[in-house]
Amino acid sequence: MFDEWKAKRARKEVEFIEKAQHVKSEYIKSIMGKQHDMVGHSPIPFKMGGALDEHYYPNYCDGTAIVTKELTDHRFDSPKNDVYDAYELVMITRNKIHSITGKFALEYDDGPISRILNTIGKYSAMAKLNPFETLEYNDGCLIILPFSEPLCNLETYYKKFGLMLLIEIHRDEMEYAMQSKSTAKDLIEKLKQSGVYPFTGIKRPSVLAAS
């Protein structure tokens, strides 16, 4: 009888996880468009110390959005901040995926996207990363900001689930953004006006160069 109860409970847990994942995937699809068939799978699951799987969205813009789906956990072991009570990360490259070999062009053309996502993904479990904050990794500089309206859905068990966008920026841009939240928002406006936002990468002049 006890074994039957445990088996029934385990089935319900699996069903709930699958349902929550489906709701999350549909929410991301509503923002990013249809996902590419190829997924950058890690041989070792993220929760077991491996890398994050990378999900590619080629229809959001003239490039490719790379989104995580393993940071949020239905048991509330998820990164959170002042905007979302759970979030996943997204980075957007100007490179496009046309085939499986296209993935290799994505890795380093606009900076080490995989390394950034995994480094910040792990860090987000230890630190509260709020919108318009800046981050350093190795010799690189980043700014993080909210990318979507919060999803409020009981099936995910989150009141406010969303996406946080990471953009690699120049050091002078980071130092400018660090002055205040106002200057950080001003930097984003400059990135938008220059056609940089929402793309990552520093193979471009600083948007402050002409200031």
URNOR-V841486 format. One record per helix or strand of 3 or more residues. SS is the DSSP state (h for helix, s for strand). FROM is the first residue (numbers start at 1). TO is the last residue. If there is no record, write none. Layout:
((SS,FROM,TO) (SS,FROM,TO))
//
This chain:
((h,2,32) (h,46,48) (s,54,57) (s,64,67) (s,86,93) (h,102,109) (h,113,123) (s,133,137) (s,140,146) (s,151,153) (h,154,156) (s,158,169) (h,171,177) (h,181,193))
//
